Amino acid sequence: MTAALWSWDDLVRAARAEADGRPAAAVTGFTNDSRAVQPGDVFVALKDVRDGHEFVASAFARGATAALVSRDYIRQVGDGALLRVDDTLRGLEDIGRAARARLAPDARVVAVTGSAGKTTTKEMLRAALARLGSTHAADKSFNNHIGVPLTLARMPADSHFAVLEIGMNHAGEIEPLSRMARPHVTIVTTVAPVHLEHFADEEAIADAKAEIFVGAEPGAAAILNCDNRHFARLAAAAEAHGARVLPFGSTPDCAARVTAHGGVPSSPLAAQAVSVALAGNGEPRTFDLAIAGRHMADNAAAVLLAVREVAGEAGIGAAIAGLSALQPGAGRGERTRLALPGGDALLIDEAYNANPLSMAAAIATAAEARDRNTARATESRLVAVLGDMLELGPDAARFHVGLAEALDVAAVDLVSASGPNMRHLYDALSEGRRGAWGALSADIEEGLLAAVRPGDVVMVKGSNGSRMARLVDALKSKYRA
């Protein structure tokens, strides 16, 4: 049985609501999606693309124990307990703030932002900290103005660690979420040209990411990527808000230095062996990661710094064990064996999202997997299946063509692509490297399935709107191991 998250009276006070009835069952969760309601949930009727008040009856039919609604909502037959507020989003935010405020004084909150790697770093933190105490984090990438207060509202009062992912598309979005979260540790994974259509330049993106320091607790740690060209800018912003800067990366004087990555791991299920040296902690610690790529090795170093901040030196060993056990999720580097007639191929699913930085990193990571296959005497091609990177503004064509360098360095054998922006890259390739191209991902499905050979490493990546996940599903379905 799921434990109660809130007493009804405490929840009414937290939401600054007028109670209309009392729930018959305990409050065990929150959701703003009526299709996802579980028994015990409070349904939050937000006015977004659709007015959530249209779905209150459906939420109660699915087992909601209560609903957060506007004061003028007209009760329907079958409705249960209602929390009436002036504005449902503000009410949810108030619950989130109250959830943060009721944590024990020794509880610790870690907040993560960055242009790439936020969700995976959040999962790394969850895996590491869960070995050390009760840890709360969102199950999905709940990192916006709705997702952060929802994550906080769902947080048990006895959580010892909380991990919050905070994202943005525009300036000014992170600051209120940081103030709500009041983190003891902040991590900025990197700054890259993402959402450039909403910003003048990368410096403006860095400034928007720096908003995460505004709401941090006094004396908080700011864990920053010292290899990123915006490090000094971010460090100055962090220090201006009273934070202690802890760098991670490959620079020799980093507080967490990645001394090696991409080595052959001890486990066949892992993607790379990583060595990290923590300042003042002696020799580098080497461990396996099932998540591939130099950027993920760097993020693992950031996680170890965060663990040392919130749990002390004694927690590092358990944190490394948690990191080594973590498997990548769908769309975030998950690896699947494809059973083709005549032999296997390897599918690397990076289809969750894409920007120029993460795309280049994924290409390089796939090349490492191909090279490892070749070292094992397997004839192996690297096949890149790329969808449009979105929200890049007027320079979109340049960013897509710019991927040609990463493809050349990785010696990619074949490129299939979809989308009008990827057409610019596709046309720049030599004819022998061109696979299928189509305006939509669906248009290249048949050609991709026919082109895959035994021994291939196939990497699929694109922005969510490019719908590249359907190609991953098609490959898994046809060549199920």
Salt bridges, closest charged atoms under 4 A:
ASP9 OD1 - ARG22 NH1 3.16
ASP10 OD1 - ARG13 NH2 2.46
GLU18 OE1 - ARG71 NH1 3.62
ASP20 OD1 - ARG75 NH2 3.01
ASP20 OD2 - ARG84 NH2 3.11
ASP33 OD1 - ARG35 NE 3.02
ASP51 OD1 - HIS53 ND1 2.76
GLU54 OE1 - ARG50 NH2 2.83
ASP86 OD1 - ARG71 NE 2.62
ASP87 OD1 - ARG90 NH1 3.99
GLU93 OE1 - ARG90 NE 2.76
ASP94 OD2 - ARG16 NE 3.94
ASP94 OD1 - ARG97 NH2 3.01
GLU123 OE2 - LYS122 NZ 2.74
GLU123 OE1 - ARG126 NE 3.10
ASP139 OD1 - ARG126 NH2 3.90
GLU173 OE2 - HIS170 ND1 3.44
GLU175 OE2 - ARG179 NH2 2.95
GLU197 OE2 - HIS198 NE2 3.42
GLU202 OE1 - ARG229 NH2 3.64
GLU202 OE1 - HIS230 NE2 2.92
GLU203 OE2 - ARG229 NH1 3.23
ASP207 OD1 - ARG233 NE 2.74
GLU217 OE1 - ARG182 NE 3.39
ASP298 OD1 - ARG294 NE 3.01
GLU309 OE1 - ARG244 NH2 2.64
GLU313 OE1 - ARG308 NH1 3.47
GLU334 OE1 - LYS476 NZ 2.97
ASP344 OD2 - ARG337 NH1 2.91
GLU350 OE1 - LYS461 NZ 3.81
GLU368 OE2 - HIS261 NE2 3.56
ASP371 OD1 - ARG370 NE 2.68
GLU391 OE1 - HIS195 ND1 2.39
ASP395 OD2 - ARG398 NH2 3.29
ASP408 OD1 - ARG433 NH1 2.63
ASP413 OD2 - ARG370 NH1 3.65
ASP427 OD1 - ARG423 NE 2.90
GLU445 OE1 - ARG470 NH2 2.82
ASP456 OD2 - ARG381 NH2 2.72
